[in-house]
Amino acid sequence: MIVCLCHRVSDRDIERAVGSGTHCFEVLQDETRLASSCGCCLDCAREVFDAALAAPCARRIPIAAVATAEP
């Protein structure tokens, strides 16, 4: 579903950004311009973002953490 009509940002775009490592809503806004024009989508966008963060697949171990871990 399209969350932000002004910038054509969908729920899948938000989920993809979270899956790629975006864990701060303000960073998501900078990357997608989400909720930066009229602001009508802010509440819905925040709900989709929070749900994507809470999803089990969003909890990935950063590559740097794996590379520096001792055996």
C-alpha positions in Angstrom: 0.0 0.0 0.0 1.1 3.5 -0.6 1.8 5.3 2.7 3.1 8.6 1.4 1.2 9.9 -1.6 3.4 13.0 -2.0 6.5 10.9 -2.5 5.1 7.5 -3.5 6.6 5.6 -0.6 5.0 2.3 0.1 4.9 0.0 3.1 7.2 -2.3 1.2 9.7 0.6 0.7 9.7 1.2 4.4 10.1 -2.6 5.2 12.9 -2.8 2.7 14.7 0.2 4.3 14.4 -1.4 7.7 15.7 -4.7 6.4 18.7 -2.9 4.9 19.6 -1.4 8.2 17.6 1.8 8.7 16.6 1.8 12.3 15.9 5.5 12.9 12.6 7.1 11.6 14.4 10.4 10.9 17.0 8.6 8.7 14.1 6.9 6.8 12.6 10.4 6.3 15.9 11.7 4.9 16.3 8.7 2.6 12.7 8.6 1.3 11.3 12.1 2.0 8.5 10.3 3.7 6.1 12.6 5.6 8.1 15.7 4.6 5.6 17.5 2.5 2.0 17.6 3.8 2.6 15.4 6.8 -0.7 13.6 6.5 1.0 10.2 6.4 3.2 10.7 9.5 1.1 8.5 11.9 0.7 5.7 9.4 4.3 5.8 8.3 5.4 5.6 11.9 3.2 2.6 12.5 4.5 0.8 9.5 8.1 1.7 10.5 7.6 0.5 14.1 6.0 -2.8 12.9 8.8 -3.4 10.5 11.4 -2.9 13.3 9.4 -5.3 15.5 9.4 -8.0 12.8 11.8 -10.9 13.5 13.6 -10.6 10.1 14.5 -7.0 10.9 16.8 -8.2 13.7 19.9 -8.9 11.8 23.4 -9.0 13.2 25.5 -6.3 11.5 28.4 -7.6 9.3 30.9 -5.7 11.3 29.8 -7.4 14.5 30.3 -10.8 12.9 33.7 -9.9 11.5 35.0 -8.8 14.8 33.6 -11.6 16.9 36.2 -14.0 18.3 35.7 -17.7 17.8 
